[in-house]
Amino acid sequence: MTPSGEPITPDTKDWTWVLTEPCPDCGYDASAMRPDEVGDHVRRDAEGWVARLAGASVTERPEPTVWSVLEYGCHIRDVHRIFGRRVHLMLTEDDPRFPNWDQDETALADDYASQQPAVVAGELAQAAAEVADAYDAVPDDAWSRRGLRSNGSEFTVATLALYHLHDVVHHTWDVTPRS
């Protein structure tokens, strides 16, 4: 729910299509990226989030049904944590099935809007560093290891990394003012 009691429309899209075609919103093109570069991109993006979360009005929503910078920052922090766990599962188990994660339920349950921006910035930076290190440590012969999302979508470590990066790039685009 929004502070005024309006529900935020849950995102129910299956975004896996961004692995095969560019995102028309943020411009992300997975075919232009290499999985072994994702760690560096995640680290650079995290620096931008730390700066954003230190800015004025990070708790203000641009519209009642659009997350604030703080709420997006919480989401990105949690995305990094989730993908870090998924990479670990893929590297340590054969064909793991990822536990379901409802991002909208998490935002409500963890009350993203009430979290402290400075704390979120530190946690986001740490989560980004950890998942970036995980990507950097993937052995060359392990990028093709598989895992399954709860809806049956199959990923390799390589496609998971590229999918993860789209989430990061897209949400940075979401909070970037456009003229």
Order of alpha helices (4+ residues) and beta strands (2+ residues): alpha-alpha-alpha-alpha-beta-beta-alpha
